[in-house]
Amino acid sequence: MPFRRTVKAATTVSALAALVIVAGPAASAWARPPLPLRMDAAFQNDCLTSHNALRARHRAPALTVDEALVAYAKQRVTHVTRYDGLRGGHSGLGADYGENQYWFQTSSAGRVASCADGVRKWYEGSGSYDYRNPGFSSRTGLFTQVVWKATTRLGCARAAGRGARGHETYVVCVYQAPGNVSDAYRENVLPPR
């Protein structure tokens, strides 16, 4: 069977703005049992290291892992995996959190995407960000949450297993303080060094 890979990322949500990606009928039409959690200390370290390396490029302080946010991220990834792809969007996300979601699918059994894979995908929006005219866009919202200067704490979770069309990995990271706050981009999304 030829290798097939699909990757999606959902837009960051902040306390002030939310963009839910839903294709086709209502998201509830795709509800299924959640995939099992697949995380350990190495996963958390991968998430933290990946974020902080990119944040350093943008003069944002290093994040710390918050165990309460990790617990919340576990709830969120369990919810998100109940829908094919990222069709569940950010439904149910608390207003005090920012969130990035990543979905990876492959026909190869045993391949579980890393947190770094998700963070790299979210950071791709940096190439489209206009530092002279800062603000939110659906192309850059994931990137801006990763490097948002006022964000100090992080919690991530991963679930993986056999989905409807292949082997799937979901990564959800939640952030406090949330990024993508209107009128705060200039001081929170700094140009790379």
C-alpha atoms as one frame of an Amber mdcrd trajectory, in Angstrom:
protein
   0.000   0.000   0.000   1.486   3.410  -0.914   2.278   5.883   1.824  -0.443
   8.467   2.371  -0.125  11.347   4.759  -2.597  14.066   5.642  -1.932  16.944
   8.002  -4.316  19.619   9.256  -4.042  22.305  11.864  -6.855  24.250  13.498
  -6.794  27.952  14.119  -5.870  29.271  17.551  -8.685  30.441  19.785  -8.365
  33.276  22.269 -10.682  34.692  24.883 -11.862  37.303  22.381 -12.080  35.507
  19.064 -12.842  32.010  17.908 -12.792  30.416  14.505 -14.318  26.971  14.325
 -13.498  24.890  11.288 -16.419  22.663  10.383 -16.896  21.112   6.942 -20.175
  19.617   5.806 -22.953  18.666   8.230 -22.905  19.524  11.919 -19.802  18.252
  13.706 -21.912  15.977  15.918 -22.606  13.831  12.842 -19.005  12.563  13.039
 -18.953  11.647  16.723 -17.087   8.392  17.487 -15.273   6.887  20.486 -12.131
   8.894  21.381  -8.676   7.600  20.513  -6.367   6.540  23.371  -3.910   8.991
  24.929  -0.300   8.522  23.794   1.900  10.710  25.964   4.725  10.545  28.461
   7.418  12.800  29.917   9.341  12.748  26.616   6.241  14.030  24.817   5.865
  16.955  27.248   9.556  17.774  26.897   9.234  17.690  23.085   6.308  20.135
  23.266   8.090  22.512  25.606  11.421  22.417  23.756   9.769  22.894  20.354
   7.743  25.881  21.522  10.596  27.552  23.402  13.072  27.265  20.519  10.675
  29.163  18.250   9.679  31.627  20.950  13.353  32.499  21.488  13.573  33.521
  17.802  10.825  36.077  18.505  12.163  37.308  21.855   9.270  35.742  23.772
  10.048  34.292  27.218  10.224  30.556  27.658   7.022  28.750  28.552   6.647
  26.409  31.513   4.539  23.259  31.599   1.533  23.631  33.864   0.093  20.322
  35.099  -3.433  21.763  35.315  -3.148  22.775  31.648  -1.850  19.292  30.774
  -4.944  17.808  32.455  -7.157  20.211  30.504  -5.324  19.384  27.250  -6.059
  15.686  27.913  -9.761  16.511  28.156  -9.546  18.587  24.991  -7.699  15.957
  22.919 -10.181  13.310  24.075 -12.994  15.581  22.863 -11.265  16.469  19.583
 -10.572  12.828  18.643 -14.284  12.080  18.733 -14.520  13.803  15.328 -12.860
  12.853  12.062  -9.945  15.142  11.274 -10.446  18.423  13.048 -14.179  18.658
  12.363 -14.934  19.220  16.047 -13.045  22.505  15.878 -12.675  24.353  19.163
 -16.171  23.523  20.437 -16.234  23.438  24.218 -12.946  25.323  24.724 -12.982
  27.486  27.847 -12.782  31.244  27.230  -9.630  31.603  29.368  -7.512  29.398
  27.097  -5.747  29.614  23.782  -5.554  26.388  21.802  -3.712  24.921  18.825
  -4.709  21.597  17.302  -2.802  19.313  14.944  -4.015  16.221  13.085  -1.850
  13.726  11.236  -3.048  10.704   9.287  -1.084   7.965   7.576  -1.675   4.514
   6.163   1.465   3.316   8.001   0.631   1.536  11.239   2.698   2.582  14.233
   3.654   6.077  12.984   2.691   8.553  15.714   3.376  12.228  15.009   5.471
  14.139  17.525   4.587  17.383  19.225   7.443  18.987  17.287   5.649  17.991
  14.054   2.613  19.959  15.191   4.579  22.963  16.402   6.477  23.124  13.090
   3.170  23.028  11.202   1.716  25.805  13.367   4.838  27.911  12.852   4.467
  27.763   9.058   2.132  30.749   9.328   5.124  32.927  10.246   5.918  33.350
   6.549   2.569  35.068   5.983   2.596  37.325   9.048   2.814  41.087   8.364
   4.718  42.690  11.242   4.040  46.174   9.803   0.286  45.535   9.959  -0.088
  43.162  12.928  -3.310  41.336  13.644  -5.202  38.092  13.368  -5.663  36.062
  10.227  -6.643  32.424   9.809  -3.309  31.800   8.010  -1.220  33.096  10.922
  -3.291  32.483  14.082  -1.527  29.230  14.968   1.895  30.851  14.609   0.971
  33.917  16.656  -0.267  31.728  19.531   3.040  29.808  19.561   5.129  33.000
  19.898   2.642  35.195  21.838   4.851  37.010  24.330   2.285  37.300  27.148
   1.649  33.546  27.172   3.626  31.955  30.009   2.171  28.472  30.560   1.546
  25.484  28.337  -0.150  22.097  28.533  -0.238  19.589  25.693  -1.761  16.180
  25.083  -1.645  13.600  22.303  -3.965  10.777  21.302  -3.363   8.278  18.515
  -4.837   5.134  17.047  -6.762   3.647  14.176  -9.292   6.067  12.739 -11.899
   5.687  10.008  -9.420   6.113   7.143  -6.023   5.294   8.626  -3.774   5.755
  11.609  -4.335   9.144  13.215  -2.481  11.356  15.678  -4.014  14.394  17.363
  -1.984  16.935  19.330  -3.704  19.656  21.347  -1.822  22.392  23.185  -3.597
  24.842  25.460  -2.085  28.149  26.528  -2.466  30.697  29.300  -2.625  33.586
  28.951  -4.299  33.031  25.583  -2.826  34.710  22.531  -4.486  36.394  19.574
  -5.999  39.173  21.648  -7.247  42.075  19.526  -5.124  45.223  19.648  -2.232
  43.405  21.401  -0.348  41.931  18.432   2.331  44.625  18.088   3.711  44.033
  21.603   3.187  40.249  21.608   4.291  39.055  18.150   7.800  40.334  17.626
   9.805  39.958  14.391  12.361  37.137  14.387  15.952  37.946  15.276
